[in-house]
């Protein structure tokens, strides 16, 4: 009797998961062909989100391992109060995994590059004007 109950719960869970996949358009029935665009923006967006999520999961796992290693060793240190880059980089390399630090530095660099690019396009004088949209773009109010 207990085996029947476990089997029924397992089948209900499978049914629930298949309904979710079918509703989201992720499950393809056997014998059905699905055509898709070669450049599908929705799929590109989903792939980018999944790649970012996978990267964050890996980074989180590394950080959690580092945190547990620091907790077991009894190391609890705060960053130094000085602003010298040599002191900060040595502390950073001790406490933060290199992959995480490199990702943060890359993101900071790309943000600054984007900001500089936007300022050079947007600002023509001391006052910053809103961006100029192409004449083909029409807005209704």
Beta strands, then each sheet from edge to edge (+ up, - down):
end
